[in-house]
Amino acid sequence: MNKYRTLYLWMLIPMIIMQLGIYKDYWGDFSDNAWSVHIHYWTGTIWYLYLIIQPYFVTHGHVNRHRTNGIIGMFVAGGVCLTALSMMNRDLVNATHAAEHPDRFGPFQPWFFFGVAAVEIVMMVAFGFAVIKSIIHRKQVENHSWWLISTVFIIMMPALGRGIQNVYVGMHSKEWPNVDIIFPLYLTQAVIITLLLLGAWKYGKLKHPATYLALGVNLFIFLLEPIGRSENVQVFLKDLIKG
């Protein structure tokens, strides 16, 4: 238990990274965001906060608080997952708009939004699985904690990816619309995988199933472009996700 005593401090890092990544995308047009966007942002933020305060409670003698907040936290986790899935129709709407107004969307062609929708499904299924595994192993501190920590790396991409992509696009604005929008996402995945492996190494979890799951999800995201360009995938997503 002692090796997790400072875990809450380390969990501040992904929290800060997430907030910096999403800052412009969320706060930049705060009043124009849909209700579902606000709910997803705040449930996601609260989930990250729980991953900070829960390790603190359990390692600083507040076990009852940890247990009570753990029950509430599972409710929040469900909100993160379901609100993310409920927003996926927005990806298809953006794909339609990108096809209708290519001059406005520039390098963000329809395939990009189909690819985002596809990888988000995988991320949310993996996130839900990791949370359920943490519940199953709630009496095994090592397993319980690492399954929960892994959720950070499973769902970090959308926030961090937007932030890095926005910066990259801004740096190459003179090249619009011929801007490589995939490279910054590859860079994002490299950062997330590095953080995942460093965390797993620090806590001796390099060979833990949760580490493999988080690594697999982030490697899968490298396939965003070919998946998004697949006509079969596009048809499947249109049939699956209906507004």
N, C-alpha and C positions, 0 to 999 in steps of 0.2 A: 504493500500500500504506500510505503514511503516514497517509492520512485514516481508515484503519481501526484505527490504533494505540490509540485510546481506546474502540473499540467494545465491548470486554469490560466496561468500566465502565457504558456505557449499557445493556448487556444485563442489568445487575443490576436495572434498574427493572421490566421485565416479570416477572422472577423474584420480586421482592418483592411486586408486585401479585398475582401468582398465589397466593403463599403466604398473603397476607392474606385473599384472597377465599375460599380453601378451608379456612382454619384451623378455623373453628367446625364446618363440615360434616364435615370428616374427623377432626380431633382431638377434637371434642366427643363423638363416640360411637365412638372408635377401636376398642375391643374388640368392638363389635357389627357392624362392617363386614365384608362378605363378603371372601373371599380375593381375588376378582377386583378389588375396589375397592382393596385394598392394593397389588396388583401394578400397577394402572394409575396410582395416585398416585405410586408410586416410580419407575416408568419415565418418567412425565411430568416429575417433578422432576429426574431424572438428565438428561433431554433438555435441560431449561432450563440445567442446570449445564454441559453440553457447549457450549451456545451462548454461554457466558461464557468457558470456558477455551480453546476452539478459536481464537477470534480473538486471544486473548492469545498462544498458542503461535506462531501463524503470523506475528504482527507483532513478536515479541520474540526471533526467531532460533531457535525450537524447531520447525523445519519437520518433522523426522522424527517428533517427538512428535505434531505436528498430523496427519500422515498416518496414523500408527498408531491414534490415537484416533478419527480419522475413520472408519476401518473399523469400530471398535467402536461408534461413534455410529450408524452405519447399522443395526446390530443393535438398538440401543436404540429407534431411530425405528420399526422394525417392531413392537417391543413396544408402543410407545405406540398405534399404529394398531390393532393386532389386539386388544389388551386393551380398548380403547374399544369396538370393535365387539362383543366378547364380552359386554360389560356391558349391551347394549341390551335384552336380555330383561327386565332389571330395570325399564326404563321401562314395558314392557307390563304387568308385574306390578303396578307402582304405579298404572297406569291402572285395572286391575281392582279393586284395593283401594280406590281413590278412588270408584269406582262403588258398591262394596259398603258403604263406610263414609264417606259424604259429610260426616257431622258431624265426623269426625276430620281429614279433609283440607281442609275448608273451601273456600277459593277455588281450591285446586288440584284442579280437575276433571279427568276422564279426558283430555279434549282436550289439556290442557297437556302431559301425559307423551307423548302421541302426537306432538305438535309437537316436543318435545325430541328424541325418537327420530329424527324426519325430518331435523331440522337437523344432528344428530350424524352421520348418514350422509354428508351433504354435506361437513361439516367434515373427516371422516376421509378421504374420497376426495380432497379438495383437499390435505390434509396429505401423503398418500402421493404425490400427483402432484408437489408442490413438492420433496419429498425426492428423488424420482427425477430431476427436472430438475436438482437440485443435483449429483447424481452424473454426469449426462450432461455438465454444464458444469464439472466439477471442475478443469479446467485453465484456466478463465477466471475469475480471481479475482472480478471484479465480479459476474458472473452467479451463480457458485457461492455466494458469500457472501449475496447478497440473496435467493436462493431459500430458503436456510436460515433467514435472519432472518424471512422472511415467515411461516414456520410458527408463530412466536410469536403473531402476530396472528390466524392462522387458528384456533388452538385455545385462545385465551385466554378465550373466552366462558363455558364451563362453570364454571370456577373463580371468575372475577370476577363472573359473573352470580349465582352462589349467594351470594357475599358481599354484594353490593349488595342483592339480593332479601331476604336474611335481615335486614339492617339496616332496610330499608324496611318489611317486615312487622312487625318489632319496634316500629317507630315508630308503626304504625297498629294495634297489637294490640287496642285498644279497639273497633275497627270490625269485628273478626273476626265472621263470615266474609266480610264485604263489603269485602275488601281488593283493590286493583288490583295483581295480580301481574305484569302485563305492562309497566307503566310502568318499573319498575326494570330490566327487561331492555332496554327501549329506551334507557334511560340508560346501561346497560352498553355497548351497541353504539356509542353516541355517543362514549364514552370511548375505546373500542378504535379506532374509525375515526380519531379525533383523533390518538392515539398513532401509528397507522400512517402517516398523512399527514405528521406532523411528522418521523418517522424517514425516510420516503421523501424529504422535502424536504431534510433535513440531508445525506443521502448521494447526492442527485441521482438518485433512483430513482422519481420521481413517475410516469413513463411506462413503467416496467418491467412486463413481463407478470406478475411475481410480485406486484406492488403491485395490479394489476387483479384478480388472483385473490383475494387477501386481502380487498380491498374488496368484491368480488362476494359472497364468502361471508358477510361481516358484514352486507351489505345484505339478503341472503337471509334472515337470521335475523329480520329485522323481520316476516317473513311467518309466523312460528311459530304465531300464533293461528289465522289462516284455514286454514293447512295442517293443524294439529292437529284442527280442527273438521270437516274434510272426511271424510265417511264412506268415500269411496273410498280415501283415504290410510290410514285406520284399518284397513280390510279388507286393503289391500296390506301394511301393516306386520305385521299378525297372520299373514298367509300367509308373509311373508319371514322373520320372526323367531320362531322356535319354541324353547321351553325344553326 
